[in-house]
Every structure is written in C-alpha cells, then in structure tokens.
Amino acid sequence: MRRTQGISLVFEIALTLFVGLWLLCGQLALVCLWRIVSSMKMDQFYSENNLLWIERLLLAFKCASAVPILIFLMLIPQADDPGFFVMLSIATLFIFSLTAMTSLLKDQITDKIGI
C-alpha cells in the first residue's frame, strides 16, 4: 500500500513540474507577442530583430505543445473519465494550430526581408 502512495507522489511532482513548464511557456509567448506588437507600432515589423522574437515565440509554442502530450501519456493509464483528456486534446490542437500559423508567419517574414 505504501508503494502506491510513493508512485502517486512521483506523478504529482512530475505533473506539477509539467504544468509549471506549461505556464512558463505561456509567459514567454506573451513577452514575445508584446515585443512583436511593439515593433509593429514602431513600423519595424519586417526586421531581423522581429524575426528573432518570432523564432522565440515559435520555440515557446513548440515546447508548450509537448507538455500536454507528456501529461496525456502520464495520466492515460489511470484514466476513468474521458472529459479531461478531451479538453487536453483540444488545448493541444489549439497550440499546434498556433505553432503552424507562427511558422508560416516566420517563413513570410524571412522571404520578405530576404534572409
């Protein structure tokens, strides 16, 4: 009986770390968006500096899309209700779509500035 409590404690710590990583990715994405929007206000959207912020935003989205997959793989053996996994799948698909759109934006800016 005591061993199962130890395993659940490991899961609890790992899930806490994954959710913390997910929140960190979200904060990084907000900072990147803030810098991109401020460069748009200064009329410097098509610049190499802005391209670096878009690459950082893309990195944050890629890391953020890996976290729900890890959570899904950790919790699926203990699943008794599909509702959480449906919501997690929706969040993952949303992050994947943001990643795809940001990747297309990065390609367009790279073509525009000629790198």
C-alpha positions in Angstrom: 0.0 0.0 0.0 2.8 2.4 0.8 4.5 1.9 -2.5 1.4 3.1 -4.5 1.5 6.3 -2.4 5.1 6.8 -3.4 4.3 6.4 -7.1 1.4 8.8 -6.9 3.7 11.3 -5.2 6.1 11.0 -8.1 3.2 11.6 -10.5 2.1 14.5 -8.5 5.5 16.1 -8.5 6.0 15.4 -12.3 2.6 16.9 -13.1 3.4 20.0 -11.1 6.6 20.4 -12.9 4.9 19.9 -16.3 2.2 22.4 -15.5 4.8 24.9 -14.3 6.7 24.4 -17.6 3.5 25.0 -19.5 2.9 28.2 -17.6 6.5 29.3 -18.3 6.0 28.7 -22.0 2.8 30.8 -21.9 4.6 33.7 -20.2 7.4 33.5 -22.7 4.9 33.6 -25.5 3.2 36.7 -24.0 6.5 38.5 -23.8 7.4 37.6 -27.4 3.9 38.8 -28.6 4.4 42.0 -26.6 7.7 42.7 -28.3 6.3 41.8 -31.8 3.3 44.1 -31.3 5.6 46.9 -30.1 7.8 46.5 -33.2 4.6 46.8 -35.3 3.8 50.1 -33.6 7.3 51.4 -34.4 6.7 50.2 -38.1 9.6 47.7 -37.9 7.7 44.5 -38.4 9.8 43.3 -41.3 13.2 43.4 -39.4 15.7 40.8 -38.3 15.1 41.8 -34.7 11.4 41.0 -35.0 12.3 37.7 -36.7 14.3 36.7 -33.6 11.2 37.3 -31.4 9.0 35.3 -33.8 11.5 32.4 -33.6 11.4 32.6 -29.8 7.6 32.6 -30.0 7.7 29.6 -32.2 10.0 27.9 -29.7 7.6 28.6 -26.8 4.7 27.2 -28.8 6.7 24.0 -29.7 7.6 23.5 -26.0 4.0 24.2 -25.0 2.7 21.7 -27.4 4.9 18.9 -26.0 3.7 19.4 -22.4 0.1 18.2 -22.9 1.3 15.2 -24.7 3.5 14.3 -21.8 0.6 14.9 -19.4 -1.6 12.7 -21.6 0.9 9.9 -21.6 1.3 10.1 -17.8 -2.3 10.1 -16.9 -3.9 7.8 -19.5 -3.2 4.6 -17.6 -5.1 5.9 -14.6 -8.0 7.4 -16.6 -11.5 6.8 -15.5 -13.2 9.8 -17.2 -12.6 11.0 -20.8 -13.6 14.6 -20.1 -10.2 15.8 -19.0 -8.5 14.1 -22.0 -10.9 15.6 -24.4 -10.1 19.1 -23.1 -6.4 18.4 -23.1 -6.7 17.2 -26.7 -8.5 20.4 -27.7 -5.8 22.5 -25.9 -3.1 20.6 -27.7 -4.7 21.0 -31.1 -5.1 24.7 -30.5 -1.4 25.1 -29.6 -0.5 23.1 -32.7 -2.5 25.5 -34.9 -0.8 28.4 -33.2 2.6 26.8 -34.0 1.6 26.3 -37.6 0.5 29.8 -38.0 3.6 31.2 -36.4 5.8 29.1 -38.6 4.0 30.4 -41.7 4.4 34.0 -40.4 8.2 33.3 -39.9 8.5 32.0 -43.4 6.7 35.0 -44.8 8.9 37.5 -42.9 12.1 35.6 -43.9 11.0 35.8 -47.6 10.2 39.5 -47.2 13.5 40.6 -45.7 15.5 38.3 -47.9 17.3 36.1 -45.4 
